[in-house]
């Protein structure tokens, strides 16, 4: 699906990460993995350290902190927010939704709707599209988009194929209606036939509870049914099959070319995937932020806003930049966007507790 929305802008972005630093090499050595093998993997995939949430800290807490810091940075009152969209797959409760809990925590107006989107790695782009729709056609002047997860709570420390990848973070993005601005272009899609390539089988209505007996695969990775499990080969195949064409499609709609685009900002899955996608779509590695995963881990729906701040923050504050981006993963789903971003307010990346 293609959509172009005008007279909207990204006004500000903030990210809060977990406070516990986990080292890829140290954790691997403790698990009995050979150092040389760890060093090879670290170099290829870009894994060094990740930030995970401390006990008792949830995605709601991380996003609330990011929101409060962003509002303070911009000198705005929370009552100026006309709607809240919260993208997460690790909510505090199955009911009520995180957006309503954040609405109450911030003290927003009763006229401001608040709803969740259950999306993963493509979620920030999907949420941005929803926020832009509310501003362009829904009567909102300012929408708060929160996107974050604590996926480290779902992985099994004994699963070396998945556990070392994920960091925890929450983001806040303010989207505003403007009098006149260039359009933002979106291309969204899904392939539900591959939905079980990334899955947590237990904990929903289909399988609310059951045995937590661990299974061990041929590589020695241990998981049970309440863990997040991922078929890496299927996810990689999906990524190479769908993401380049989504990026190329949104660039056609925006009349962009790699040589005239400032940055390609992708979901920070791992360095190998990012490098491969950059090459396939005609971008240089210098145009493509890749350092988030080695400093923070794969942050699911918070990874694109983290990349905007960590790798492009100073330039976006001065802005505008022509940016193409794409999130991809759980579902299997993808969302690509293209447009001018900036100048905008950037709040520094901090951890919680600070």
JOPEGI-V586826 format. One record per pair of residues at least 6 apart in sequence whose ideal C-beta (glycine too) atoms are under 7 Angstrom apart, sorted by sequence separation. I is the first residue (numbers start at 1). J is the second residue. D is the distance in whole Angstrom. If there is no record, write none. Layout:
i = <I/I>
j = <J/J>
d = <D/D>
This chain:
i = <29/41/42/91/92/117/134/157/201/216/223/251/278/315/328/71/91/119/155/156/202/278/299/327/135/155/202/214/215/266/308/326/327/53/92/103/117/134/214/215/312/326/28/88/117/214/275/278/296/326/86/103/155/213/266/292/325/86/131/212/325/25/86/117/212/24/85/100/131/152/211/212/264/274/292/324/84/99/151/210/275/292/86/99/152/274/323/25/99/128/151/264/24/84/97/98/127/150/207/289/292/322/323/84/97/149/264/271/291/321/127/291/320/321/148/304/320/321/148/266/271/289/319/320/24/63/124/148/202/203/258/264/270/289/304/319/320/24/84/123/146/147/201/202/258/263/264/265/268/319/24/91/146/258/268/316/318/319/23/146/200/263/316/317/22/81/200/317/21/22/78/84/88/144/145/200/270/316/59/78/79/83/89/269/317/21/22/78/79/82/83/84/85/86/87/144/145/199/268/316/20/59/81/89/268/19/20/60/85/87/142/143/198/18/197/244/248/313/17/18/20/58/142/197/239/243/247/18/19/141/268/18/87/141/240/244/267/87/140/197/198/244/267/309/60/64/197/18/59/63/67/265/268/310/87/135/194/309/60/64/135/197/60/85/135/265/132/265/306/102/131/194/85/128/16/85/154/124/128/191/16/263/16/15/83/191/14/132/189/14/14/83/129/189/12/82/85/161/263/265/82/87/90/129/187/262/266/267/82/83/84/85/86/87/88/89/90/161/262/263/264/265/266/267/12/81/82/88/90/160/261/262/267/12/80/84/126/159/187/260/267/81/90/158/159/187/261/158/159/186/185/156/162/256/156/162/156/159/162/185/256/185/156/161/155/154/155/251/154/250/67/151/247/67/247/246/256/63/243/254/63/243/254/62/250/250/251/246/250/59/239/247/59/246/59/243/58/242/238/53/53/52/70/66/70/66/67/62/66/62/63/62/63/63/59/52/53/50/51/52/47/50/51/8/3/5/8/33/169/5/8/7/31/167/6/167/169/5/166/167/171/198/165/166/167/170/173/198/165/169/171/171/197/195/27/169/195/194/192/24/190/191/190/190/189/121/188/18/151/186/187/17/18/186/17/18/149/186/17/149/185/16/148/149/184/185/15/16/147/148/185/147/184/15/183/14/182/13/14/147/182/13/12/10/11/11/10/11/8/9/8/8/9/7/8/7/7/9/7/8/7/6/8/6/124/5/123/4/5/121/120/121/124/4/120/124/119/3/2/2/1/1/125/125/124/123/122/121/122/129/121/122/121/120/121/122/126/128/120/125/120/122/125/122/125/122/87/119/46/45/46/45/45/44/89/46/51/47/48/49/50/51/46/47/50/46/4/2/74/73/73/70/69/17/15/65/15/62/15/61/13/15/13/57/13/54/51/10/13/12/17/19/11/12/13/14/18/19/10/11/15/16/17/19/16/16>
j = <35/47/48/97/98/123/140/163/207/222/229/257/284/321/334/78/98/126/162/163/209/285/306/334/143/163/210/222/223/274/316/334/335/62/101/112/126/143/223/224/321/335/38/98/127/224/285/288/306/336/97/114/166/224/277/303/336/98/143/224/337/38/99/130/225/38/99/114/145/166/225/226/278/288/306/338/99/114/166/225/290/307/102/115/168/290/339/42/116/145/168/281/42/102/115/116/145/168/225/307/310/340/341/103/116/168/283/290/310/340/147/311/340/341/169/325/341/342/170/288/293/311/341/342/47/86/147/171/225/226/281/287/293/312/327/342/343/48/108/147/170/171/225/226/282/287/288/289/292/343/49/116/171/283/293/341/343/344/49/172/226/289/342/343/49/108/227/344/49/50/106/112/116/172/173/228/298/344/88/107/108/112/118/298/346/51/52/108/109/112/113/114/115/116/117/174/175/229/298/346/51/90/112/120/299/51/52/92/117/119/174/175/230/51/230/277/281/346/51/52/54/92/176/231/273/277/281/53/54/176/303/54/123/177/276/280/303/124/177/234/235/281/304/346/98/102/235/57/98/102/106/304/307/349/127/175/234/349/101/105/176/238/102/127/177/307/175/308/349/146/175/238/130/173/62/131/200/171/175/238/65/312/66/66/134/242/66/184/242/69/70/140/186/246/70/140/143/219/321/323/141/146/149/188/246/321/325/326/142/143/144/145/146/147/148/149/150/221/322/323/324/325/326/327/73/142/143/149/151/221/322/323/328/74/142/146/188/221/249/322/329/144/153/221/222/250/324/222/223/250/250/222/228/322/223/229/224/227/230/253/324/254/227/232/227/227/228/324/228/324/144/228/324/146/326/326/338/146/326/338/148/328/339/148/336/337/338/334/338/148/328/336/149/336/150/334/150/334/332/150/152/152/172/170/174/171/172/168/172/169/170/170/171/172/170/167/168/166/167/168/164/167/168/132/129/132/135/160/296/133/136/136/160/296/136/297/299/136/297/298/302/329/297/298/299/302/305/330/298/302/305/306/332/331/164/306/332/332/331/164/331/332/332/333/334/267/335/167/300/335/336/167/168/336/168/169/300/337/169/301/337/169/301/302/337/338/169/170/301/302/339/302/339/171/339/171/339/171/172/305/340/173/174/173/174/175/175/176/175/176/176/177/178/177/178/178/179/181/180/181/181/181/184/183/301/183/301/183/184/300/300/301/304/185/301/305/301/186/186/187/188/189/325/327/327/327/327/327/328/335/328/329/329/329/330/331/335/337/330/335/331/333/336/334/337/335/301/333/270/270/271/271/272/272/330/290/296/293/294/295/296/297/293/294/297/294/253/253/345/345/347/347/347/296/302/352/305/352/306/352/305/309/308/352/309/353/351/341/344/344/349/351/344/345/346/347/351/352/344/345/349/350/351/353/351/352>
d = <6/7/6/7/6/6/4/5/6/5/5/7/7/6/4/6/5/5/5/6/7/6/6/7/6/4/6/5/6/6/6/6/5/7/6/7/6/5/7/7/7/7/4/6/6/5/6/4/6/4/7/4/6/6/6/6/7/4/4/5/5/5/4/7/7/7/7/5/5/5/7/6/6/6/5/5/5/4/4/6/7/5/6/5/5/5/7/7/5/6/7/7/6/6/6/6/5/4/7/4/6/6/5/6/4/7/4/5/7/7/6/6/4/6/6/6/6/5/3/7/6/4/7/4/4/7/4/6/4/6/7/5/6/7/6/2/7/6/7/5/7/5/5/4/4/6/5/6/4/4/6/7/7/5/5/6/6/6/5/6/7/7/4/6/6/6/7/7/6/5/4/7/7/7/4/5/7/6/5/6/7/5/6/6/5/6/6/6/6/5/5/4/6/5/5/6/6/6/6/6/7/5/6/5/7/7/5/5/6/5/6/5/5/4/7/6/6/5/4/4/5/5/5/5/6/6/5/4/5/7/4/7/4/5/7/4/5/6/7/4/6/5/6/6/5/6/5/7/7/7/7/6/6/6/4/6/6/6/6/6/7/7/6/5/4/5/6/6/7/7/4/6/5/7/5/6/6/7/7/7/4/6/4/6/5/7/4/6/7/5/4/5/5/6/5/4/7/7/6/6/6/7/5/7/5/4/7/7/5/5/5/5/5/4/6/6/5/5/5/5/5/4/5/4/7/6/6/6/7/6/5/6/6/5/6/7/6/4/5/7/7/5/7/7/6/4/5/3/5/7/5/6/6/6/5/7/7/7/5/4/6/5/4/6/6/6/5/6/4/7/6/6/6/6/5/6/5/4/6/4/5/5/7/5/4/6/6/5/5/4/6/5/5/4/5/6/6/6/5/5/7/4/5/5/7/6/4/7/4/6/4/3/7/6/5/6/4/7/5/5/6/4/7/5/7/4/5/7/7/7/6/6/6/5/7/3/4/4/5/6/4/6/6/5/5/6/6/5/5/4/4/7/6/6/6/6/6/4/7/5/5/5/7/4/5/5/5/7/6/7/5/7/4/7/7/7/4/5/5/6/7/7/6/7/6/5/6/5/4/5/6/5/4/5/7/7/6/7/5/7/5/5/5/6/4/7/6/5/6/6/7/6/5/6/6/5/7/5/6/7/6/7/6/4/5/6/4/5/5/5/5/6/5/5/6/6/6/5/7/5/5/7/7/5/6/7/4/5/6/7/6/6/3/5/6/7/5/7/3/3/7/5/7/5/5/4/5/7/6/4/3/6/5/5/7/6/5/7/4/7/6/7/5/6/3/5/6/6/5/5/5/5/5/6/6/5/6/6/5/6/5/6/6/6/6/7/6/5/7/5/6/4/6/4/6/4/6/6/5/7/5/6/5/6/7/5>
